Each structure stands twice: as C-alpha cells, then as structure tokens.
C-alpha cells in the first residue's frame, strides 16, 4: 500500500510539473506572438510613413517646378518690358 502511495505521489508531482511546464510554454508562445505582432505593426507603420514622406517629396518637387516656371515667366515679362 505504501508503495502505491509513493507511486501516486510521484505521478502527482510529474503531473504538476507537466502542468507548470505547459503554462510556461503557453506564456512563451503568447509573448512571441505579441512581439511578432508588434514587429509587423511597426513595419507597417514605417512603410506607411515612408510612403507619406515620398508623396510629400513628390508634391514639393512639383510645387518647386511650378514656381520655377512662374519665376521664369516673370523674368521673361520683365525683359520684354525693358
């Protein structure tokens, strides 16, 4: 009978350790998932930010070209008046 109690205690300890290990594995997987999601989200924000910056640069180039054309027209008008 005492031998059965020892076996039962050993099985109980193994089960408790297994449950603890399972909890640790689940927590680890959750942490990895949160980190992965955060990384993906961060990369998406960086890409979106880069696209906005590129559009702003393109818009500024277009504005600069238009201002240069306008400035050239003014210069031509001033030379024509002389």
N, C-alpha and C positions, 0 to 999 in steps of 0.2 A: 504494500500500500504506500509505504514511504517512497518507494521507487517511482510509483505513478505520480505522486505529488511533485517529485523533483522534475520528472519529465514535463508535467503540466506547467510548472514554474518556468522551465527553460522555453517551452513553446510560447508561453505568455510574454516572456522577455523578447523573444525573437519577433513576435507579432508587434509588440510595442515599438521595437527598434525599426521594424519594417514600416510601420505607420509613420514614425518620425522621419524616416528617410523619404517616404512618399511625399510628405508635407514639404520637405526641403526641395525635392525635385520640382514640385508644383510651383513653389515660390520662385525658384531659379528660372523656370520657364516663363513665369509671369514677368519677372524682371527683364529677361531677354526680350520678351515681346514689347514691353514698354520702351526699352532702349531702341529696338528696331523701328517701332512706330515713330518715335521721336526723331530718329535719324531720317526716316523717309519724309516726315513732315518738314523737317528743317531743310532737306534738299529741295523739296517742292517750293518752299518759301524763297530760298536762294535763287532758284531758277526763275520764279515769278519776278523777283526783284531785278534780276539781270535783264529780263525781257522788258520791264518797265524802263530801266535805265537805257537800254538800246533804243527804245521808241523815243525817249526824251532826247537822246543824242541825235537821232534822225530828224526829229522836229526842229531842234536847234540848228542843224545844218541847213534845213530848208529855209528857215527864217533868215539865216545868215546870207544865203544865196539871194533871197528876195531883197534883202537890204542892200546887198552889193549891186543888184540890178537897179534898184531905185536910186542909189547913190550915183551910179554911172549915168542915169538919165538926167539927174540934177546937174552933174558935171557937164554933160553934153548941152543942156539948155543954157548953162552959164557961158559956155564957149560960143554958142550960137549968138547970144546977146552981145558978145564983145565984138 
